[in-house]
Amino acid sequence: MRERGILEIRPGRGGGLFLAQATPVVKPRHTLLNVAGGAAETRDAIEPRETLEHFIAVQAARHRTDDDTVRPRRAMEAMRDSTADWEAFMQANWALHRDIAAICPNGMARAVYLSTLGYLQQSTAPALADSGAETGTAYRRRRMAVHEQLVAAIISGREDALAQIVKEHNSPA
């Protein structure tokens, strides 16, 4: 229950088992997240991630090998296969971004990008159908399309297309 965020364990005097406070819900650009830290920390993770997104994609397009394209293609298949399951879709999305980052030879940029991604992945993303925003199905369709474009541009080495694709990827819904 602690790992699910339902209980908090506080050691020491006055400690014990306590019901965890509900986490805030944040809409960072285009996805709702229940965040463990808070809205400010989530924005702090999103900004460097989005700043590095284009650099990581360009480096991946420049340095990819045929072997490097296998994992992003599989992650895209997993995203396609999970369009009816919100959590599976989000996990496939995170995996795709980790796979793209793994191609980038710049270890420092990759480490910063992956650490921000790891922070965001610890958050949970509730289905958008109840949010009053774009429905979950429409959202997933739109996100699939932009990720398909991203992977296709990286695999084909089309660096010139990446700026616009990343801009669309990082744009609010």
N, C-alpha and C positions, 0 to 999 in steps of 0.2 A: 504494500500500500504506500510505503514511503517512496519507492521508485516511481510509482504512478502519480505522485504529487498529492495524494489524498491525506497522508499523515505527515506530520513533522515530528522529529525526535529532537528534543532539546535536552542536552546533558546539564548536569550541575544542579545547584540549588534552585528550586522553582522550575526545574525541568520536568520532563515526562513526555507523554504522547499527546499531541494536539492535532486537531483537524487543521489541515493546511488552508491558507487563505486562497480564494479563487484567483487564478492568474488573470491579468488583464488581457483583453483581446485587442490586437493591434492590426491595422490594415497597412502593411508596408508596401507601398506602390500598388501591387496587384493581387496579393494573397492575404487572407486573414490568418493571423497566427495567435494561438494562445501562448503567451511567452512566460517563461519561468522567471526571467529577470525583471523586465519591465519595458515599457514603451521606449524609453530613452535608450536603454541598452540595445534594444532591437534595432532602432534607427542607427545607432553607432556601429552595428554589425553590417547593416545593409549598405551604408554609404561606401565603405572601402570595397565591399564585394562588388557593387555596381561600378565603381571606379575601375576596378581591375578586370571587369568582365570582358571589355574589348581587348585589352592587352593579352589576357589569357587566350582568348579565341584566336587572335592573330598569331600568337606564338604557336598554338596548336596547329593552325593551318600551315604555317611555315615549316614546322619541324615534324609533322606527322609522317609515319611510315604506314605501309599497308597493315602491319600488325597493330599499330595504334588505332586503326579505325574499327577494329572488331568490337571492342567494349562499348564505344558510343553507339554503334549500330544495335547491339544487344539491348542497351539501355532504352533506345528508342522503341524497340520491339516491346519491351516491358511496359513502357508508357502507353503504347497503342493497346496492349492487352489489358490494361488496367483502367480504361476510361470509365468503367462503371463503378470502380472502387476507389474512393477518394484517397484513403491512406496509401494504398498501393501505388496510385498515380504519383502522389507526392514523394514517396520513397524512390520510385523510378526516376523522378525529376532530379532529386538530390544525387542519385547515383550517376546520372548522365553528367551533371556538372563536375562531380569528382573525376569521372573518366576523362573529360575534356581537360581539366586542370592537370591530370597526370601526364599529359602529352607535353605540356609547357616545360621547357628546359630551365627556366629561371626559377631556381629553388626558393628564393626569398619571396617572390611574387606568389608562387604556388602555395607556400606555407601560410602567408597572410590570407589569401583567398580561401584556402581550405579551412583555416581556423574560423573565419567568419561564417562559412558555410556550415561548419560543425555546430556553431552556436545556434544558427537558425534552424538546423535540422532537429535540435533538441526541443524546439517548440512544436506544438501540434497545430495542424491546419484543419480547422473544422470545415465542413462542406459549406459552400457559399449559398446554397439554395435558401437557407434561412436568414441570410444576411441582408436581404433587400437589395443586394448587388446583382450583378450578372449571375445567372443560374449556374450551378455546378457543371452541367453538361456543356453549356455554351462556353464557359470559362475553360474547361479542359480541351474543347475543340480548338479554341483560339490559341491556347498555350501549346498544344500539339503542333499546330501549324508553324508557330515561330521557332519551336525547337527543331522541327524538321528542316526548316531553312538554315538554322544555325549549324546543324550537323552536316548538311549537304555542302554548305560553303566551306566548312573546315576540311571535310574529306576531299573536296575538289581543289582546295588551296585558293579559293576566291577571296583573298584578303579585302579587295575593294568592296565586296558586298557586306562585309562583317559590321562596318560602322552602322549602317542602317538597320541591320538585323538586331544588333545588340541594343540600339536605341529603342526599337519596338519591344524587345524583350524586357527592357527596364522601364518601359512607359506604364503609367497608371492605366487601369482598365477604363 
